[in-house]
């Protein structure tokens, strides 16, 4: 009963903080003349990836970081299938040529690198260091993009600017804490029903750690901040793979059951393949239509639903 109460309270906190976070982040971006996409792909994405990072570090120290790998793959699928799908039902998301040409290609490349690294059945410490280096290069790219951005700034009183920065800081803390509480409570509930740990990583823990991204994206959609939605999703997936899995495997190598010919449902190759397929599909939609409409959202949600049915079948 206590875990259900913690889960409920955490969900309420995450809804409230995400709405405030998006509002203040948007105003800060406009004050400095920084595109909201840059804010979404950096500050918001990094902050909402914090729950995955916590899970990754803890599971690595405990040498059970197979949970972290499943968590990251599941989170990336949730981001592209569930979150982008739901957001596009609320708001038609316009896509700039720069995002299609650069950031989306980066995401496809990062996920492809993860798939290639995983084929030998493990992520080694060397793989982890390579991912961390790529993560640092991505951060440098974001910093350069922010400094070279040229958008007209809006006037905000200094007192209001300080207030918005405080809201962003405490909003991120609220997302991290509530996200971690969602993970721990949902995991405890699942374990009480005797659900397998690897299945928990791909489903409940992944869904729990994705809640910050989901709530911030819904809040951004309601405020018509479509660039922040894309920035949040693309940035979160890149940070999750490069930094979270990078740090996790650098601490302790991750054994991966990537291909299991005797039990296809235990093979993570399907999950990684779906993750990459969704990203490529979104990129194709962007190239063809220059937007992600409600029809595309329904398609993404249908694929995500089929994926979840597969996961539930495996658990049962």
QUIZI-V593638 format. One record per pair of residues at least 4 apart in sequence whose C-alpha atoms are under 7 Angstrom apart, sorted by the first residue. I is the first residue (numbers start at 1). J is the second residue. D is the distance in whole Angstrom. If there is no record, write none. Layout:
I/J/D  I/J/D
This chain:
1/5/6  2/6/6  3/7/6  3/185/5  3/189/7  4/8/6  5/9/6  6/10/6  6/185/7  7/11/6  7/181/7  7/182/5  7/185/6  7/186/7  8/12/6  9/13/6  10/14/6  10/178/5  10/181/6  10/182/6  11/15/6  12/16/6  13/17/6  13/178/7  14/18/6  14/174/7  14/175/6  14/178/6  14/212/7  14/215/7  15/19/6  15/215/6  16/20/7  17/21/6  17/171/5  17/174/6  17/175/7  18/22/6  18/171/7  18/215/6  18/216/5  18/219/7  19/23/6  19/216/7  19/219/5  20/24/6  21/25/6  21/167/6  21/168/5  21/171/5  22/26/6  22/216/6  22/219/7  22/220/6  23/27/6  24/28/6  24/164/5  24/167/7  24/168/6  25/29/6  25/168/6  26/30/6  26/36/6  27/31/6  28/32/6  28/161/7  28/164/7  29/33/6  29/34/5  29/35/6  29/36/6  29/39/7  30/34/6  30/153/5  30/154/6  31/153/5  31/154/5  31/155/6  31/156/6  32/153/6  33/150/7  33/151/5  33/152/5  33/153/4  34/38/7  34/146/6  34/149/6  34/151/6  35/39/7  35/149/7  35/151/7  36/40/6  36/227/6  36/228/5  37/41/6  37/227/5  37/228/5  37/231/5  38/42/6  38/146/6  38/231/7  39/43/6  39/44/6  40/44/5  40/45/6  40/228/5  40/229/7  40/231/4  40/232/5  41/45/5  41/231/4  41/232/5  41/234/7  41/235/4  42/46/6  42/142/7  42/235/6  43/47/6  44/48/6  44/232/6  45/49/6  45/232/5  45/235/5  45/236/5  46/50/7  46/236/6  46/239/7  47/172/6  48/175/7  48/176/7  48/212/5  48/213/6  49/53/6  49/236/6  49/239/7  49/240/6  50/54/6  50/176/6  51/55/6  51/176/6  51/179/6  51/180/6  51/209/5  52/56/6  52/72/7  52/209/6  52/240/7  52/244/7  53/57/6  53/244/5  54/58/6  55/59/6  55/68/6  56/60/6  56/65/7  56/68/5  56/244/6  56/245/7  56/248/5  57/61/6  57/248/6  58/62/6  59/63/6  59/64/5  59/65/5  59/67/7  59/68/7  60/64/6  60/65/5  60/248/5  60/251/6  60/252/6  63/252/7  65/69/7  65/254/6  66/70/6  66/254/6  66/255/6  66/256/7  67/71/6  67/197/7  67/198/6  67/201/5  68/72/6  68/201/7  69/73/6  69/245/7  70/74/6  70/198/7  70/201/5  70/202/5  71/75/6  71/201/5  71/202/5  71/205/6  71/206/5  72/76/6  72/206/7  72/240/6  72/241/7  73/77/6  73/271/7  73/272/6  73/275/7  74/78/6  74/202/5  74/203/7  74/206/5  75/79/6  75/206/5  75/207/7  75/210/6  76/80/6  76/237/5  76/275/6  77/81/6  77/275/5  78/82/5  78/83/6  78/207/7  78/210/7  79/83/5  79/84/6  79/233/6  80/84/5  80/233/7  80/278/7  80/279/7  81/85/6  81/278/7  81/300/5  81/301/6  81/304/5  82/86/6  82/301/6  82/304/6  83/87/6  83/214/5  83/217/7  84/88/6  84/297/7  85/89/7  85/297/4  85/298/6  85/300/5  85/301/5  86/90/7  86/297/6  87/91/6  87/217/6  87/218/6  87/221/6  88/92/5  88/93/6  88/292/6  88/293/6  88/294/5  88/297/5  89/294/5  89/297/6  90/221/6  91/221/6  91/224/7  92/291/7  92/292/6  92/293/5  92/294/7  93/226/5  93/291/5  93/292/5  93/293/6  94/226/7  94/290/6  94/291/4  94/292/7  95/99/7  95/286/7  95/290/5  95/291/5  96/100/7  97/101/6  98/102/6  99/103/5  99/104/6  100/104/5  100/105/7  100/283/7  100/286/7  100/287/7  101/105/6  102/106/6  103/107/6  104/108/6  104/283/7  105/109/6  106/110/6  107/111/6  107/234/7  107/238/6  108/112/6  108/276/7  108/279/6  108/280/7  109/113/6  110/114/6  110/238/7  111/115/6  111/276/6  112/116/6  113/117/6  114/118/6  115/119/6  115/272/7  117/123/7  118/122/6  118/123/6  118/256/7  118/258/7  119/258/6  121/255/6  121/256/5  121/257/6  121/258/6  122/253/7  122/254/5  122/255/4  122/256/5  123/127/6  123/128/7  123/249/6  123/253/6  123/254/5  123/255/7  124/128/6  124/249/6  124/253/5  124/254/7  125/129/6  125/249/5  125/250/4  125/252/7  125/253/6  126/130/6  127/131/6  128/132/6  128/245/7  128/246/4  128/247/6  128/249/5  128/250/5  129/133/6  129/246/6  129/250/6  130/134/6  131/135/6  131/242/5  131/243/7  131/246/5  132/136/6  132/242/6  132/243/5  132/246/5  132/247/7  133/137/6  134/138/6  134/242/7  135/139/6  135/239/7  135/242/5  135/243/6  136/140/6  137/141/6  138/142/6  139/143/6  140/144/6  141/145/6  142/146/6  143/147/6  144/148/6  145/149/6  156/160/6  156/161/6  157/161/6  158/162/6  159/163/6  160/164/6  161/165/6  162/166/6  163/167/6  164/168/6  165/169/6  166/170/6  167/171/6  168/172/6  169/173/6  170/174/6  171/175/6  172/176/6  173/177/6  174/178/6  175/179/6  175/212/6  176/180/6  177/181/6  178/182/6  179/183/6  179/208/6  179/209/6  179/211/7  179/212/6  180/184/6  180/209/7  181/185/6  182/186/6  182/208/5  183/187/6  183/205/5  183/208/5  183/209/6  184/188/6  185/189/6  186/190/6  186/204/6  187/191/6  187/200/7  187/204/7  187/205/7  188/192/6  189/193/7  190/194/7  190/195/6  191/195/5  195/200/7  195/315/7  196/200/6  197/201/6  198/202/7  199/203/6  199/315/6  200/204/5  200/205/6  201/205/5  201/206/6  202/206/5  203/207/6  204/208/6  205/209/6  206/210/6  207/211/6  210/214/6  211/215/6  212/216/6  213/217/6  213/232/7  214/218/6  215/219/6  216/220/6  217/221/6  217/229/5  218/222/6  219/223/6  220/224/6  220/225/5  220/226/7  220/228/7  220/229/6  221/225/6  221/226/6  225/229/7  226/230/7  227/231/6  228/232/6  229/233/6  230/234/6  231/235/6  232/236/6  233/237/6  234/238/6  235/239/6  236/240/6  237/241/6  238/242/6  239/243/5  239/244/7  240/244/5  240/245/6  241/245/5  241/246/7  242/246/5  243/247/6  244/248/6  245/249/6  246/250/6  247/251/6  248/252/6  249/253/5  249/254/6  257/267/6  257/268/6  258/267/5  258/268/5  258/269/5  259/267/5  259/268/6  259/269/6  260/264/6  260/266/7  260/267/5  263/267/7  265/314/6  268/272/6  269/273/6  270/274/6  271/275/6  272/276/6  273/277/6  274/278/6  275/279/7  276/280/6  277/281/6  278/282/6  279/283/6  280/284/6  281/285/6  282/286/6  283/287/6  284/288/6  285/289/6  285/292/7  286/290/5  286/291/6  286/292/7  292/296/6  293/297/6  294/298/6  295/299/6  296/300/6  297/301/6  298/302/6  299/303/6  300/304/6  301/305/6  302/306/6  303/307/6  304/308/6  305/309/6  306/310/6  307/311/6  308/312/6  309/313/6  310/314/6  311/315/6  312/316/6
